[in-house]
Amino acid sequence: MKVFVCICVLSMATAASAQSQSKITELCGAEHINEIAAPGEVMSNPNGFYVKSLGVQLSLGDPRIVQAVGSEFHLCLRSAATPSNDASRAAILQDRQEVKYLFVPFNGGKDRPGT
């Protein structure tokens, strides 16, 4: 009976992981690569999550925060320049990135060192 239970748990974890990956693919794009530069890049705090390299705080309730399975944060970025910007504003923002989505483990990454 123990073998059957282990297989079921493994099967459920694999299905949840596949569902999480499909959500990342749906929201970020099929060829997306996680844009977190280093361990500890995303830190949880009482108000939400801080992305160190961007100097951005995402507060709890921000629609860009998506709960995900697993133990890893996953970050999708987009260019800060948009088609609605005038030419000078687009030139200023051309090299700047903004958070598109931050996928956060259900535990908020609290079991990972550096978070």
C-alpha positions as CSV (number, residue, x, y, z in Angstrom):
1,M,0.0,0.0,0.0
2,K,2.9,2.4,0.7
3,V,4.2,2.1,-2.9
4,F,0.7,3.1,-4.2
5,V,0.6,6.1,-1.9
6,C,4.1,7.3,-3.0
7,I,3.2,6.9,-6.7
8,C,0.0,9.0,-6.1
9,V,1.8,11.8,-4.3
10,L,4.5,11.9,-7.0
11,S,1.8,12.0,-9.7
12,M,0.0,14.8,-7.9
13,A,3.2,16.8,-7.5
14,T,4.1,16.3,-11.2
15,A,0.6,17.4,-12.3
16,A,0.8,20.5,-10.0
17,S,4.2,21.4,-11.4
18,A,2.9,21.0,-15.0
19,Q,-0.1,23.2,-14.2
20,S,2.2,25.9,-12.7
21,Q,4.5,25.7,-15.7
22,S,1.5,26.1,-18.1
23,K,0.5,29.2,-16.2
24,I,4.0,30.7,-16.6
25,T,3.9,29.8,-20.3
26,E,0.4,31.4,-20.7
27,L,1.3,34.6,-18.9
28,C,5.0,35.1,-19.8
29,G,5.3,33.4,-23.2
30,A,6.3,30.0,-24.5
31,E,10.0,30.7,-24.7
32,H,10.3,32.5,-21.3
33,I,13.3,31.9,-19.1
34,N,13.2,32.8,-15.4
35,E,14.7,36.2,-15.1
36,I,15.9,36.0,-11.5
37,A,19.6,36.7,-11.5
38,A,20.7,35.1,-8.2
39,P,19.6,33.3,-5.1
40,G,18.1,35.8,-2.7
41,E,17.0,38.1,-5.6
42,V,13.4,38.1,-4.3
43,M,12.9,38.6,-0.6
44,S,9.6,38.2,1.2
45,N,8.6,40.8,3.8
46,P,5.4,41.6,5.8
47,N,4.1,43.9,3.0
48,G,4.8,41.5,0.1
49,F,8.0,40.9,-2.0
50,Y,11.1,42.9,-2.8
51,V,13.0,42.4,-6.1
52,K,16.5,43.5,-5.3
53,S,18.0,44.0,-8.8
54,L,15.0,46.2,-9.8
55,G,14.6,47.9,-6.4
56,V,10.9,47.2,-6.6
57,Q,8.5,46.3,-3.8
58,L,5.4,44.4,-4.8
59,S,2.8,44.8,-2.1
60,L,0.4,42.0,-1.2
61,G,-2.6,42.1,-3.4
62,D,-0.6,43.3,-6.4
63,P,-2.2,41.6,-9.5
64,R,1.4,40.8,-10.8
65,I,1.9,38.4,-7.9
66,V,0.8,34.9,-8.9
67,Q,0.8,32.0,-6.4
68,A,2.7,28.9,-7.8
69,V,3.7,25.4,-6.7
70,G,7.3,24.5,-6.1
71,S,9.9,26.2,-4.0
72,E,11.3,28.7,-6.6
73,F,10.3,32.2,-7.4
74,H,9.9,32.9,-11.1
75,L,10.1,36.4,-12.5
76,C,8.8,37.7,-15.9
77,L,10.0,41.1,-17.0
78,R,8.8,43.5,-19.7
79,S,10.3,46.7,-21.2
80,A,9.3,49.8,-19.3
81,A,9.0,51.6,-22.7
82,T,5.5,51.1,-24.3
83,P,4.0,52.1,-27.6
84,S,2.0,54.9,-25.8
85,N,5.3,56.7,-24.8
86,D,6.4,59.7,-26.8
87,A,9.8,59.4,-28.5
88,S,11.8,61.0,-25.7
89,R,10.1,59.0,-22.9
90,A,10.6,55.8,-24.9
91,A,14.3,56.6,-25.3
92,I,14.7,57.2,-21.6
93,L,12.9,53.9,-20.7
94,Q,14.4,51.7,-23.5
95,D,16.9,49.9,-21.2
96,R,14.6,49.7,-18.1
97,Q,12.7,46.6,-17.2
98,E,9.6,46.3,-15.1
99,V,7.9,43.3,-13.4
100,K,5.3,41.7,-15.6
101,Y,4.6,38.7,-13.2
102,L,6.2,37.3,-10.1
103,F,5.4,33.7,-9.4
104,V,5.6,33.1,-5.7
105,P,5.7,29.6,-4.0
106,F,2.6,29.0,-1.8
107,N,4.9,29.3,1.3
108,G,6.2,32.7,0.1
109,G,9.7,31.3,-0.3
110,K,10.1,31.2,3.5
111,D,11.9,27.8,3.5
112,R,14.6,29.1,1.1
113,P,17.8,30.6,2.4
114,G,18.2,34.3,1.6
115,T,14.5,35.1,1.4
